[in-house]
Amino acid sequence: MLEIKNLAVSYGAINALHGISLSVERGKIVTLIGSNGAGKSTTLRAVSGLVKVKSGEIRYESASLAGLPPHEIVKRGLCHVPEGRMIFANLTVVENLRMGAYLQPSAAVIRRELDLVFATFPRLREREGQIAGTLSGGEQQMLAIGRALMSKPRFLLLDEPSLGIAPLLVKTIFEKIVEINRQQGITILLVEQNANLALEISHYGYVLETGRIILADDSAKLRQNPQVRNAYLGG
């Protein structure tokens, strides 16, 4: 469904990605793990059109994404949940969700998608009139994912969904990610520093180190790989 070939991205004189290649099959959860500064978020930002690609190719559903602005990429069914959530803090929960539905054609469709998001995240229904900036970190992450779901995506890019969230809600968030994948059939590319959790819920994984992919395998095999265990899973 997503194919990245020899992708290189630079920030000025700094090379962030050195010709990486990866693929994500339809219906799968694929994770990209690595330390801070490895290039994980840059990979997602390149796919969603937020950073300029120096060289290489990104193909989604067999069509090139080269040169497309972010809103056109969303229109094709690919939506990015950014690191740090980036919610509209001064808007209510339901106003944030409606912002994710700006491409939807009718009020009936928006209402249906709202009901689906509230069924997935009941806590958001309880807080639909609350100002989003007053939510807990975990609730804000639910809102960020819910806002993305309002665009009726076929593919989600999730960037560090566990960042800054209490452990109990991290477990809930990851359960919901699995639910979204299995019940709604949405393909997911997950960037996550909690490598153990990421490999537990994903089907396949890539290990990114200083802008290069150094390992790729089924997630279950990566969890048993001594190099991965020592570097990312605590031995």
C-alpha positions, 0 to 999 in steps of 0.5 A: 500500500505504501512503498518508499524507495531510496528516500533521502531528506536533508535539513540544510547541510544536515542529512536526516535520511540516507536513502531508506527503503521500506514498504507497508502492506495493506491491513498491517501495522508496521513500526519504525523504531529507533533512538531520538534523532534517527529520522523516524519523524522525518520519514512520516513528515516526508510521506505526508508532504510536510518536508521536502524530499531530496531524492527517492520515491514515495508511492501510495496505492501505486501512485507517486506522492511527489510534489503533492501538498499535504491536503491532497495527500489527506484527500487520498486517504492518508492521514498523519497524527503528529508527534506532540498531538498538535490539537487546537487547545482553545477549541472544544473536543467536538470542534477539534474533531470537526476540523478533521472532517473538513473534506467531508461532503455532508453533515450526515457523513460528519455525524456518522464519523463522529459517532464512530470516533465516540464509539472508539473513544467513549471518553471523548464523548464524555468530554465533547464540550470541554476545551481540548487544552484542559484534557490529560495527555492521554485524552489529547492523544485520543483526540488527535487520533480521533481527529485523523479518523474524521477524514475517513483514512485508509492509512494512518501515520502515527508519530509517538502516540505514547509520548508524555502519557501516563502508563495506564492510558498508554495501554489503552491507546495501544489497545485502540490502535489495534482495534482501529487496525482490526475492526476498521481495516486501517493500515498503520505506520507507527513511529514509537520510542517504546519499542517493546510496545510497538513490536508487540502490536505490529506485524513487521518492524524496521530499525532506523539508526542515524538515517539508515535502516539497519534491520527489518523483520517480522516484529516477533523476530525483532523482539528476540533479536539480541541487537534489538533487545540490547539497544531498545528493549533493555537486554 
